[in-house]
Amino acid sequence: MVLLSAGGPSDGGVDWLDWATVVTHHFEAVGAEVEPVAIADRTDADDASSAQAVGEADLIMISGARPGALLDLLWGSRTWEAARLAHQRGAALVACRAGAMILGDRCLEIRRHIGWPVRWERALGLVRGAVIAPRYDRMPEPLMAFFMLQAPSDVVVLGIDERAALVGRDGAWQVRGDARVTVWRGRRRNRHRSGDVLRV
């Protein structure tokens, strides 16, 4: 397993070294061999040893604090290409925070534009036809709805609560955990709970 994280030592209020240590200990306790790969700049993202570690992994976990910065680091990089090819051959890809946001077709740009106008950046497109909004329940839903209703018309918005997950591939996803996934298709909103299967 490779733990792929991007950000400085305390990016976004998160101490990445502490975060990596906690996650590493968690997976090592269940018998996994974990190799943290920290991406601080484009040189790291194009580093051959980082790409090799990612490419050989059976499970790749991606996280970051800011989706725009994470996209800038990974887009077109050797490390992301290695992750994409590993996923194609069957490696599991797990993502949280900004790591989840950048896997859809688009993601909300929050670096320079807070409030209005909302800006949507093209993302990595691994989850086709979707915008991914992790930690959906951490913000008041009227505020989330304000942003989600402005998503491009050709995508479905997946609002994933903090204690929920979507597991699947190729457009079929099952809700796991003890919270909800909120799906926005235009102005139509549906709620899904653990065990529900949805298609994107």
N, C-alpha and C positions, 0 to 999 in steps of 0.2 A: 504494500500500500504506500502511496505517495500523498503527503499532505502538502498541497500547493497553495501558498498564501502570498498575497501581495499587499504591500504597505510598509510604512516605516515602523520603528519600534513602538510607537504609541499612536498610530494612525487612527483617526476617528474616535479617540478615547479608548482604544483597545490596545493592550500590550500584546503584540503578536507573539513575542517569545513565550509569554505565559500561556497564551491561547494554544500555541503549538505544543507546549509541554503537557497541558491538560488533555488535549485530544490524543497525543501520542501515548500517554499513560493509559487512557481509556482503551484504545485499540490493542495495545500490547497486553493488557490484562486478559483479553479474549484470544490471545495467541497470534495476533497479526505482527508482521515485521513492518515497521513504519519508518519512512525516510522523509523528513521535512525538507521541502524545497522552497526557500524564500525568494521572492521576486521583488527586488527594490527598484530596478531600472531596466531599460531595454537590453542592456548588456547581459543582465541576469537571464532575461527572457530568451535570449538567443544563445545562451551558454550551452555547449555541447553536452556537458555532463548532466545539467538539469534536464535537457531534452531526453537524454538516454534514460535517466531515472524514471521520468514520467512515462516514456514509451514502453518500459519493461513492467510497469505496475499492473496489478490485477484490479486495483481500486484506486481511483484518483479523487481526492477531496479538494475542492476549490473554494476559497473564501477571500474576502477583501472588504474594505470599508466603503470605498467609493467606486461605483460602477464605471464612471467615465475614465477615471485613472486606471482601473483594471483593464478596461478595453484598450486604452492606449498602450499598455504594457504587453498585452497578449496578442492583439490583432496582427496576424501575419507572422508571428514569432515562431521560432523552432520549437519552443516548449508547447505552445498551443497546437501546432501541427502534430507533435508527438502525442498529445492528449487525444486529439481527434482520431488519429489512426489507431491508438490503443483502444478507444471506445468502439471503433468499427470492428475490431477483431474480437470484442467481447468484454473488455474491461469495464467495470462499473464506474460511473461518473456521478459523484455526490457533490452537491453545491449548496452553500448557504450564504446569506447576506448578499453582498454585491456579486459574489460568484454565481448565485442563482439568477440574479437579474440579467446578467450578460448572456445567458444561454438561450434566451428567446430571440425572436426576430427583431424586436425593438426593446429599448429600455429608456426609462425616464432620465433625462439629463438634469442633474441637480448641481453641477459644479458652478455654473454661472447664472442660471435662471431659476430663481426661487419665486414661486407664485405664478404670475402671468407675464408673458405667454409661456405655456408649457411646451417643452421641446423634447422630442422623442428621437433618440439616436438609433441608427441601425446597429444591431448587436450581432453575436456570433451565429445565430440561426440554428443552433443544434436542436432546439425545440421549435419546430416550424409552426408558423401561424399563431405564435403566442407572445404575450408580454407577461413576465413573471414578477409578482409583487410579494416578496417574502416579508414575514413579520407584519402581515396585513392588520392584525388586531392590535398592534402597538399604537396606532393612530386612530383618532375618532373617525368613524366610517364616513360621515359627511365630507370630511376633508379628503379621505381616500377616494370617495366617489367623485369629488371634484376633479381629481387627477385622472382617475380611471376612465371617466366618461369622455375624456379628450384623447384617448388612445386612438391610433389609426384605425380606420374602419375595417381593414383587412386582417385584424388580429383579435384573438380572444385573450382577455385578461384573467390570469390565474392569481387570485389573492390568497396566499398561503399563511394561515395563522402560525404563530410562533411554535406551538406544540403540535403541529401537523406536518405531514410530508406528502409529496406525490411520488409514487414509485411506478416506473414503467418505461416504455419506449415506443417508438413508431406511432405516436398519436394516441395510444391507449394508456391511461394512467389510473392507478388506484390510490385512494386517500388512505393514509395511515396516521395513527396518533389519536390523541384525545381532544383535538380541536377541529376546526372546519377549514374547508377550501371554498372560497367564494369565486364564482365564475361570472364574468361580465361578457355578454355578447351584445355589443351596442349598449342599449339602455336596459336590456333584460338581465336580471341578476338571479343566479341560482346558488343555493348552498349545498355543500356535499360534506358528509361525515365519513368516519372510518369505515372502510369496506366498499364504499361507493366507487364505481368505475366511470370515468368520463373520457370522452374523446376530444382531441384538439384538432 
